[in-house]
Structures are given as structure tokens and as C-alpha cells.
Amino acid sequence: MNYLKFIKYSNKLYNIYNKKEIILGSLEFLKVGRYNSWVLSLKNDCYLSASCIDEVRAKIRELNREER
């Protein structure tokens, strides 16, 4: 696993890079409805395999645990 790198840009933003150091998108801590939550924003023409989606989900779970 570990096809992605999550680089912390600020307390509310992590950029997501692939193995070739190309930015794919970001995880941002945003207000969603009533609550703040980590959300995935992808760049245009970006696609993720099932294993990459699993990595993103695991990172979001980790970040949500830290916010509590």
C-alpha cells in the first residue's frame, strides 16, 4: 500500500501527492453542514484506485480522531 503521500500544509490542509510527486488533491478541514469535517478535494483529471481510496479513508479517520 502507501501509494500516496500526505504533506501537511497547515493545521487545516494536507496536500496529496502520488509516487511521482504530482499533486492529486487535498484533504481540507471545512464546515460541512453544522459540523467541521475533513473532506477530499481532487484536481481535474484525477482518478483514484480502490487501494488509493482506502488510503484516503484511513487518513481522514486518523485526522478525525486527532480533532476530538
PyMOL Python script that loads the backbone (N, CA, C, O; Angstrom):
from pymol import cmd

cmd.read_pdbstr("""\
ATOM      1  N   MET A   1       0.837  -1.172   0.000  1.00  0.00           N
ATOM      2  CA  MET A   1       0.000   0.000   0.000  1.00  0.00           C
ATOM      3  C   MET A   1       0.889   1.245   0.000  1.00  0.00           C
ATOM      4  O   MET A   1       2.027   1.188  -0.465  1.00  0.00           O
ATOM      5  N   ASN A   2       0.396   2.340   0.503  1.00  0.00           N
ATOM      6  CA  ASN A   2       1.125   3.603   0.564  1.00  0.00           C
ATOM      7  C   ASN A   2       1.601   4.091  -0.800  1.00  0.00           C
ATOM      8  O   ASN A   2       2.798   4.249  -1.042  1.00  0.00           O
ATOM      9  N   TYR A   3       0.644   4.324  -1.673  1.00  0.00           N
ATOM     10  CA  TYR A   3       0.922   4.917  -2.973  1.00  0.00           C
ATOM     11  C   TYR A   3       0.878   6.439  -2.883  1.00  0.00           C
ATOM     12  O   TYR A   3       1.336   7.131  -3.792  1.00  0.00           O
ATOM     13  N   LEU A   4       0.332   6.955  -1.798  1.00  0.00           N
ATOM     14  CA  LEU A   4       0.129   8.388  -1.652  1.00  0.00           C
ATOM     15  C   LEU A   4       0.960   8.962  -0.527  1.00  0.00           C
ATOM     16  O   LEU A   4       1.300   8.268   0.431  1.00  0.00           O
ATOM     17  N   LYS A   5       1.286  10.251  -0.654  1.00  0.00           N
ATOM     18  CA  LYS A   5       1.953  10.998   0.409  1.00  0.00           C
ATOM     19  C   LYS A   5       1.017  12.121   0.832  1.00  0.00           C
ATOM     20  O   LYS A   5       0.470  12.833  -0.010  1.00  0.00           O
ATOM     21  N   PHE A   6       0.836  12.274   2.131  1.00  0.00           N
ATOM     22  CA  PHE A   6       0.016  13.335   2.692  1.00  0.00           C
ATOM     23  C   PHE A   6       0.963  14.338   3.351  1.00  0.00           C
ATOM     24  O   PHE A   6       1.552  14.055   4.395  1.00  0.00           O
ATOM     25  N   ILE A   7       1.100  15.495   2.741  1.00  0.00           N
ATOM     26  CA  ILE A   7       2.027  16.513   3.230  1.00  0.00           C
ATOM     27  C   ILE A   7       1.230  17.627   3.899  1.00  0.00           C
ATOM     28  O   ILE A   7       0.379  18.257   3.270  1.00  0.00           O
ATOM     29  N   LYS A   8       1.512  17.864   5.175  1.00  0.00           N
ATOM     30  CA  LYS A   8       0.799  18.890   5.932  1.00  0.00           C
ATOM     31  C   LYS A   8       1.205  20.268   5.430  1.00  0.00           C
ATOM     32  O   LYS A   8       2.387  20.611   5.425  1.00  0.00           O
ATOM     33  N   TYR A   9       0.228  21.050   5.012  1.00  0.00           N
ATOM     34  CA  TYR A   9       0.451  22.415   4.551  1.00  0.00           C
ATOM     35  C   TYR A   9       0.104  23.405   5.659  1.00  0.00           C
ATOM     36  O   TYR A   9       0.782  24.417   5.838  1.00  0.00           O
ATOM     37  N   SER A  10      -0.958  23.100   6.398  1.00  0.00           N
ATOM     38  CA  SER A  10      -1.364  23.898   7.551  1.00  0.00           C
ATOM     39  C   SER A  10      -2.168  22.984   8.471  1.00  0.00           C
ATOM     40  O   SER A  10      -2.337  21.802   8.171  1.00  0.00           O
ATOM     41  N   ASN A  11      -2.664  23.515   9.587  1.00  0.00           N
ATOM     42  CA  ASN A  11      -3.465  22.697  10.505  1.00  0.00           C
ATOM     43  C   ASN A  11      -4.761  22.206   9.883  1.00  0.00           C
ATOM     44  O   ASN A  11      -5.347  21.234  10.360  1.00  0.00           O
ATOM     45  N   LYS A  12      -5.214  22.861   8.831  1.00  0.00           N
ATOM     46  CA  LYS A  12      -6.494  22.519   8.202  1.00  0.00           C
ATOM     47  C   LYS A  12      -6.347  22.050   6.762  1.00  0.00           C
ATOM     48  O   LYS A  12      -7.339  21.964   6.039  1.00  0.00           O
ATOM     49  N   LEU A  13      -5.104  21.739   6.326  1.00  0.00           N
ATOM     50  CA  LEU A  13      -4.892  21.356   4.925  1.00  0.00           C
ATOM     51  C   LEU A  13      -3.710  20.409   4.775  1.00  0.00           C
ATOM     52  O   LEU A  13      -2.606  20.692   5.240  1.00  0.00           O
ATOM     53  N   TYR A  14      -3.958  19.287   4.123  1.00  0.00           N
ATOM     54  CA  TYR A  14      -2.913  18.345   3.725  1.00  0.00           C
ATOM     55  C   TYR A  14      -2.995  18.192   2.211  1.00  0.00           C
ATOM     56  O   TYR A  14      -4.071  17.926   1.676  1.00  0.00           O
ATOM     57  N   ASN A  15      -1.868  18.357   1.512  1.00  0.00           N
ATOM     58  CA  ASN A  15      -1.848  18.085   0.080  1.00  0.00           C
ATOM     59  C   ASN A  15      -1.540  16.614  -0.143  1.00  0.00           C
ATOM     60  O   ASN A  15      -0.796  16.004   0.626  1.00  0.00           O
ATOM     61  N   ILE A  16      -2.112  16.048  -1.193  1.00  0.00           N
ATOM     62  CA  ILE A  16      -1.942  14.632  -1.513  1.00  0.00           C
ATOM     63  C   ILE A  16      -1.118  14.515  -2.790  1.00  0.00           C
ATOM     64  O   ILE A  16      -1.467  15.091  -3.820  1.00  0.00           O
ATOM     65  N   TYR A  17      -0.020  13.762  -2.711  1.00  0.00           N
ATOM     66  CA  TYR A  17       0.860  13.548  -3.851  1.00  0.00           C
ATOM     67  C   TYR A  17       0.961  12.059  -4.159  1.00  0.00           C
ATOM     68  O   TYR A  17       0.825  11.222  -3.268  1.00  0.00           O
ATOM     69  N   ASN A  18       1.201  11.738  -5.423  1.00  0.00           N
ATOM     70  CA  ASN A  18       1.451  10.342  -5.789  1.00  0.00           C
ATOM     71  C   ASN A  18       2.952  10.068  -5.722  1.00  0.00           C
ATOM     72  O   ASN A  18       3.727  10.938  -5.326  1.00  0.00           O
ATOM     73  N   LYS A  19       3.361   8.859  -6.109  1.00  0.00           N
ATOM     74  CA  LYS A  19       4.769   8.479  -6.044  1.00  0.00           C
ATOM     75  C   LYS A  19       5.651   9.332  -6.947  1.00  0.00           C
ATOM     76  O   LYS A  19       6.846   9.477  -6.691  1.00  0.00           O
ATOM     77  N   LYS A  20       5.069   9.898  -8.000  1.00  0.00           N
ATOM     78  CA  LYS A  20       5.829  10.740  -8.933  1.00  0.00           C
ATOM     79  C   LYS A  20       5.866  12.200  -8.487  1.00  0.00           C
ATOM     80  O   LYS A  20       6.301  13.072  -9.238  1.00  0.00           O
ATOM     81  N   GLU A  21       5.406  12.464  -7.251  1.00  0.00           N
ATOM     82  CA  GLU A  21       5.388  13.813  -6.673  1.00  0.00           C
ATOM     83  C   GLU A  21       4.429  14.765  -7.399  1.00  0.00           C
ATOM     84  O   GLU A  21       4.626  15.980  -7.383  1.00  0.00           O
ATOM     85  N   ILE A  22       3.403  14.211  -8.027  1.00  0.00           N
ATOM     86  CA  ILE A  22       2.373  15.019  -8.687  1.00  0.00           C
ATOM     87  C   ILE A  22       1.233  15.220  -7.700  1.00  0.00           C
ATOM     88  O   ILE A  22       0.748  14.262  -7.099  1.00  0.00           O
ATOM     89  N   ILE A  23       0.805  16.477  -7.535  1.00  0.00           N
ATOM     90  CA  ILE A  23      -0.280  16.746  -6.597  1.00  0.00           C
ATOM     91  C   ILE A  23      -1.601  16.252  -7.196  1.00  0.00           C
ATOM     92  O   ILE A  23      -1.941  16.554  -8.341  1.00  0.00           O
ATOM     93  N   LEU A  24      -2.328  15.487  -6.389  1.00  0.00           N
ATOM     94  CA  LEU A  24      -3.606  14.921  -6.818  1.00  0.00           C
ATOM     95  C   LEU A  24      -4.788  15.689  -6.259  1.00  0.00           C
ATOM     96  O   LEU A  24      -5.856  15.738  -6.870  1.00  0.00           O
ATOM     97  N   GLY A  25      -4.593  16.282  -5.103  1.00  0.00           N
ATOM     98  CA  GLY A  25      -5.681  16.995  -4.452  1.00  0.00           C
ATOM     99  C   GLY A  25      -5.282  17.325  -3.027  1.00  0.00           C
ATOM    100  O   GLY A  25      -4.103  17.464  -2.703  1.00  0.00           O
ATOM    101  N   SER A  26      -6.302  17.448  -2.181  1.00  0.00           N
ATOM    102  CA  SER A  26      -6.020  17.811  -0.796  1.00  0.00           C
ATOM    103  C   SER A  26      -7.100  17.292   0.138  1.00  0.00           C
ATOM    104  O   SER A  26      -8.214  16.975  -0.280  1.00  0.00           O
ATOM    105  N   LEU A  27      -6.745  17.216   1.400  1.00  0.00           N
ATOM    106  CA  LEU A  27      -7.701  16.984   2.475  1.00  0.00           C
ATOM    107  C   LEU A  27      -7.814  18.305   3.211  1.00  0.00           C
ATOM    108  O   LEU A  27      -6.813  18.864   3.659  1.00  0.00           O
ATOM    109  N   GLU A  28      -9.041  18.806   3.335  1.00  0.00           N
ATOM    110  CA  GLU A  28      -9.264  20.095   3.991  1.00  0.00           C
ATOM    111  C   GLU A  28     -10.270  19.946   5.114  1.00  0.00           C
ATOM    112  O   GLU A  28     -11.242  19.200   4.993  1.00  0.00           O
ATOM    113  N   PHE A  29     -10.039  20.653   6.200  1.00  0.00           N
ATOM    114  CA  PHE A  29     -10.955  20.660   7.338  1.00  0.00           C
ATOM    115  C   PHE A  29     -11.916  21.819   7.120  1.00  0.00           C
ATOM    116  O   PHE A  29     -11.557  22.978   7.328  1.00  0.00           O
ATOM    117  N   LEU A  30     -13.147  21.503   6.697  1.00  0.00           N
ATOM    118  CA  LEU A  30     -14.127  22.508   6.303  1.00  0.00           C
ATOM    119  C   LEU A  30     -15.432  22.336   7.066  1.00  0.00           C
ATOM    120  O   LEU A  30     -15.718  21.268   7.608  1.00  0.00           O
ATOM    121  N   LYS A  31     -16.203  23.387   7.097  1.00  0.00           N
ATOM    122  CA  LYS A  31     -17.552  23.326   7.662  1.00  0.00           C
ATOM    123  C   LYS A  31     -18.451  22.632   6.638  1.00  0.00           C
ATOM    124  O   LYS A  31     -18.594  23.090   5.504  1.00  0.00           O
ATOM    125  N   VAL A  32     -19.048  21.528   7.058  1.00  0.00           N
ATOM    126  CA  VAL A  32     -19.959  20.756   6.210  1.00  0.00           C
ATOM    127  C   VAL A  32     -21.270  20.650   6.978  1.00  0.00           C
ATOM    128  O   VAL A  32     -21.380  19.883   7.935  1.00  0.00           O
ATOM    129  N   GLY A  33     -22.252  21.418   6.556  1.00  0.00           N
ATOM    130  CA  GLY A  33     -23.484  21.472   7.328  1.00  0.00           C
ATOM    131  C   GLY A  33     -23.214  22.167   8.648  1.00  0.00           C
ATOM    132  O   GLY A  33     -22.680  23.276   8.675  1.00  0.00           O
ATOM    133  N   ARG A  34     -23.580  21.522   9.735  1.00  0.00           N
ATOM    134  CA  ARG A  34     -23.373  22.095  11.073  1.00  0.00           C
ATOM    135  C   ARG A  34     -21.982  21.878  11.633  1.00  0.00           C
ATOM    136  O   ARG A  34     -21.558  22.587  12.546  1.00  0.00           O
ATOM    137  N   TYR A  35     -21.271  20.907  11.093  1.00  0.00           N
ATOM    138  CA  TYR A  35     -20.026  20.465  11.715  1.00  0.00           C
ATOM    139  C   TYR A  35     -18.840  20.659  10.796  1.00  0.00           C
ATOM    140  O   TYR A  35     -18.985  20.755   9.578  1.00  0.00           O
ATOM    141  N   ASN A  36     -17.665  20.716  11.397  1.00  0.00           N
ATOM    142  CA  ASN A  36     -16.423  20.699  10.632  1.00  0.00           C
ATOM    143  C   ASN A  36     -16.046  19.250  10.378  1.00  0.00           C
ATOM    144  O   ASN A  36     -16.263  18.381  11.223  1.00  0.00           O
ATOM    145  N   SER A  37     -15.481  19.002   9.208  1.00  0.00           N
ATOM    146  CA  SER A  37     -15.106  17.649   8.839  1.00  0.00           C
ATOM    147  C   SER A  37     -13.971  17.700   7.816  1.00  0.00           C
ATOM    148  O   SER A  37     -13.831  18.670   7.072  1.00  0.00           O
ATOM    149  N   TRP A  38     -13.180  16.657   7.795  1.00  0.00           N
ATOM    150  CA  TRP A  38     -12.149  16.527   6.769  1.00  0.00           C
ATOM    151  C   TRP A  38     -12.808  16.064   5.481  1.00  0.00           C
ATOM    152  O   TRP A  38     -13.577  15.102   5.480  1.00  0.00           O
ATOM    153  N   VAL A  39     -12.506  16.751   4.381  1.00  0.00           N
ATOM    154  CA  VAL A  39     -13.083  16.407   3.081  1.00  0.00           C
ATOM    155  C   VAL A  39     -11.969  16.288   2.047  1.00  0.00           C
ATOM    156  O   VAL A  39     -10.906  16.893   2.179  1.00  0.00           O
ATOM    157  N   LEU A  40     -12.240  15.499   1.022  1.00  0.00           N
ATOM    158  CA  LEU A  40     -11.307  15.269  -0.074  1.00  0.00           C
ATOM    159  C   LEU A  40     -11.666  16.172  -1.241  1.00  0.00           C
ATOM    160  O   LEU A  40     -12.813  16.194  -1.689  1.00  0.00           O
ATOM    161  N   SER A  41     -10.684  16.917  -1.733  1.00  0.00           N
ATOM    162  CA  SER A  41     -10.838  17.721  -2.949  1.00  0.00           C
ATOM    163  C   SER A  41      -9.808  17.230  -3.950  1.00  0.00           C
ATOM    164  O   SER A  41      -8.614  17.207  -3.652  1.00  0.00           O
ATOM    165  N   LEU A  42     -10.259  16.836  -5.131  1.00  0.00           N
ATOM    166  CA  LEU A  42      -9.353  16.318  -6.158  1.00  0.00           C
ATOM    167  C   LEU A  42      -9.118  17.349  -7.249  1.00  0.00           C
ATOM    168  O   LEU A  42      -9.973  18.190  -7.523  1.00  0.00           O
ATOM    169  N   LYS A  43      -7.951  17.272  -7.865  1.00  0.00           N
ATOM    170  CA  LYS A  43      -7.624  18.112  -9.017  1.00  0.00           C
ATOM    171  C   LYS A  43      -8.355  17.571 -10.249  1.00  0.00           C
ATOM    172  O   LYS A  43      -8.774  16.413 -10.271  1.00  0.00           O
ATOM    173  N   ASN A  44      -8.502  18.412 -11.266  1.00  0.00           N
ATOM    174  CA  ASN A  44      -9.116  17.975 -12.524  1.00  0.00           C
ATOM    175  C   ASN A  44      -8.350  16.790 -13.097  1.00  0.00           C
ATOM    176  O   ASN A  44      -7.130  16.702 -12.962  1.00  0.00           O
ATOM    177  N   ASP A  45      -9.066  15.897 -13.725  1.00  0.00           N
ATOM    178  CA  ASP A  45      -8.489  14.715 -14.385  1.00  0.00           C
ATOM    179  C   ASP A  45      -7.760  13.788 -13.428  1.00  0.00           C
ATOM    180  O   ASP A  45      -6.872  13.046 -13.847  1.00  0.00           O
ATOM    181  N   CYS A  46      -8.112  13.816 -12.173  1.00  0.00           N
ATOM    182  CA  CYS A  46      -7.510  12.922 -11.186  1.00  0.00           C
ATOM    183  C   CYS A  46      -8.430  11.739 -10.960  1.00  0.00           C
ATOM    184  O   CYS A  46      -9.648  11.900 -10.881  1.00  0.00           O
ATOM    185  N   TYR A  47      -7.860  10.567 -10.857  1.00  0.00           N
ATOM    186  CA  TYR A  47      -8.633   9.371 -10.532  1.00  0.00           C
ATOM    187  C   TYR A  47      -7.880   8.586  -9.465  1.00  0.00           C
ATOM    188  O   TYR A  47      -6.655   8.662  -9.376  1.00  0.00           O
ATOM    189  N   LEU A  48      -8.621   7.833  -8.657  1.00  0.00           N
ATOM    190  CA  LEU A  48      -8.033   7.036  -7.587  1.00  0.00           C
ATOM    191  C   LEU A  48      -8.488   5.593  -7.717  1.00  0.00           C
ATOM    192  O   LEU A  48      -9.655   5.321  -8.000  1.00  0.00           O
ATOM    193  N   SER A  49      -7.562   4.677  -7.510  1.00  0.00           N
ATOM    194  CA  SER A  49      -7.910   3.256  -7.474  1.00  0.00           C
ATOM    195  C   SER A  49      -8.559   2.947  -6.131  1.00  0.00           C
ATOM    196  O   SER A  49      -8.567   3.785  -5.229  1.00  0.00           O
ATOM    197  N   ALA A  50      -9.094   1.762  -6.006  1.00  0.00           N
ATOM    198  CA  ALA A  50      -9.719   1.350  -4.752  1.00  0.00           C
ATOM    199  C   ALA A  50      -8.719   1.391  -3.597  1.00  0.00           C
ATOM    200  O   ALA A  50      -9.069   1.810  -2.494  1.00  0.00           O
ATOM    201  N   SER A  51      -7.485   0.962  -3.837  1.00  0.00           N
ATOM    202  CA  SER A  51      -6.485   0.973  -2.764  1.00  0.00           C
ATOM    203  C   SER A  51      -6.113   2.403  -2.374  1.00  0.00           C
ATOM    204  O   SER A  51      -5.852   2.669  -1.201  1.00  0.00           O
ATOM    205  N   CYS A  52      -6.084   3.317  -3.325  1.00  0.00           N
ATOM    206  CA  CYS A  52      -5.803   4.723  -3.001  1.00  0.00           C
ATOM    207  C   CYS A  52      -6.955   5.333  -2.206  1.00  0.00           C
ATOM    208  O   CYS A  52      -6.727   6.107  -1.276  1.00  0.00           O
ATOM    209  N   ILE A  53      -8.168   4.993  -2.561  1.00  0.00           N
ATOM    210  CA  ILE A  53      -9.324   5.473  -1.803  1.00  0.00           C
ATOM    211  C   ILE A  53      -9.254   4.959  -0.370  1.00  0.00           C
ATOM    212  O   ILE A  53      -9.588   5.683   0.568  1.00  0.00           O
ATOM    213  N   ASP A  54      -8.820   3.713  -0.199  1.00  0.00           N
ATOM    214  CA  ASP A  54      -8.647   3.161   1.151  1.00  0.00           C
ATOM    215  C   ASP A  54      -7.625   3.969   1.941  1.00  0.00           C
ATOM    216  O   ASP A  54      -7.824   4.220   3.130  1.00  0.00           O
ATOM    217  N   GLU A  55      -6.533   4.380   1.297  1.00  0.00           N
ATOM    218  CA  GLU A  55      -5.522   5.195   1.979  1.00  0.00           C
ATOM    219  C   GLU A  55      -6.102   6.544   2.402  1.00  0.00           C
ATOM    220  O   GLU A  55      -5.841   7.016   3.508  1.00  0.00           O
ATOM    221  N   VAL A  56      -6.886   7.160   1.520  1.00  0.00           N
ATOM    222  CA  VAL A  56      -7.508   8.442   1.844  1.00  0.00           C
ATOM    223  C   VAL A  56      -8.464   8.281   3.015  1.00  0.00           C
ATOM    224  O   VAL A  56      -8.463   9.097   3.938  1.00  0.00           O
ATOM    225  N   ARG A  57      -9.277   7.238   2.983  1.00  0.00           N
ATOM    226  CA  ARG A  57     -10.221   6.992   4.086  1.00  0.00           C
ATOM    227  C   ARG A  57      -9.486   6.795   5.407  1.00  0.00           C
ATOM    228  O   ARG A  57      -9.907   7.314   6.441  1.00  0.00           O
ATOM    229  N   ALA A  58      -8.393   6.048   5.374  1.00  0.00           N
ATOM    230  CA  ALA A  58      -7.613   5.814   6.596  1.00  0.00           C
ATOM    231  C   ALA A  58      -7.039   7.128   7.127  1.00  0.00           C
ATOM    232  O   ALA A  58      -7.039   7.360   8.336  1.00  0.00           O
ATOM    233  N   LYS A  59      -6.556   7.979   6.239  1.00  0.00           N
ATOM    234  CA  LYS A  59      -6.000   9.263   6.670  1.00  0.00           C
ATOM    235  C   LYS A  59      -7.090  10.157   7.248  1.00  0.00           C
ATOM    236  O   LYS A  59      -6.861  10.817   8.262  1.00  0.00           O
ATOM    237  N   ILE A  60      -8.266  10.197   6.631  1.00  0.00           N
ATOM    238  CA  ILE A  60      -9.375  11.003   7.152  1.00  0.00           C
ATOM    239  C   ILE A  60      -9.775  10.499   8.536  1.00  0.00           C
ATOM    240  O   ILE A  60     -10.017  11.307   9.433  1.00  0.00           O
ATOM    241  N   ARG A  61      -9.850   9.188   8.727  1.00  0.00           N
ATOM    242  CA  ARG A  61     -10.174   8.645  10.055  1.00  0.00           C
ATOM    243  C   ARG A  61      -9.142   9.080  11.089  1.00  0.00           C
ATOM    244  O   ARG A  61      -9.494   9.474  12.201  1.00  0.00           O
ATOM    245  N   GLU A  62      -7.874   9.005  10.719  1.00  0.00           N
ATOM    246  CA  GLU A  62      -6.789   9.419  11.629  1.00  0.00           C
ATOM    247  C   GLU A  62      -6.939  10.897  11.991  1.00  0.00           C
ATOM    248  O   GLU A  62      -6.840  11.254  13.165  1.00  0.00           O
ATOM    249  N   LEU A  63      -7.175  11.755  11.003  1.00  0.00           N
ATOM    250  CA  LEU A  63      -7.312  13.188  11.259  1.00  0.00           C
ATOM    251  C   LEU A  63      -8.542  13.489  12.109  1.00  0.00           C
ATOM    252  O   LEU A  63      -8.491  14.357  12.981  1.00  0.00           O
ATOM    253  N   ASN A  64      -9.640  12.787  11.869  1.00  0.00           N
ATOM    254  CA  ASN A  64     -10.847  12.992  12.674  1.00  0.00           C
ATOM    255  C   ASN A  64     -10.611  12.602  14.133  1.00  0.00           C
ATOM    256  O   ASN A  64     -11.113  13.275  15.033  1.00  0.00           O
ATOM    257  N   ARG A  65      -9.864  11.538  14.382  1.00  0.00           N
ATOM    258  CA  ARG A  65      -9.537  11.145  15.752  1.00  0.00           C
ATOM    259  C   ARG A  65      -8.719  12.232  16.440  1.00  0.00           C
ATOM    260  O   ARG A  65      -8.912  12.502  17.626  1.00  0.00           O
ATOM    261  N   GLU A  66      -7.803  12.858  15.696  1.00  0.00           N
ATOM    262  CA  GLU A  66      -6.966  13.924  16.271  1.00  0.00           C
ATOM    263  C   GLU A  66      -7.790  15.160  16.604  1.00  0.00           C
ATOM    264  O   GLU A  66      -7.436  15.892  17.529  1.00  0.00           O
ATOM    265  N   GLU A  67      -8.866  15.417  15.888  1.00  0.00           N
ATOM    266  CA  GLU A  67      -9.682  16.608  16.106  1.00  0.00           C
ATOM    267  C   GLU A  67     -10.512  16.501  17.372  1.00  0.00           C
ATOM    268  O   GLU A  67     -10.925  17.522  17.922  1.00  0.00           O
ATOM    269  N   ARG A  68     -10.767  15.287  17.847  1.00  0.00           N
ATOM    270  CA  ARG A  68     -11.619  15.095  19.027  1.00  0.00           C
ATOM    271  C   ARG A  68     -10.917  15.408  20.295  1.00  0.00           C
ATOM    272  O   ARG A  68     -11.505  15.293  21.371  1.00  0.00           O
TER     273      ARG A  68
END
""", "prot")
cmd.dss("prot")
cmd.show_as("cartoon", "prot")
cmd.util.cbc("prot")
cmd.orient("prot")
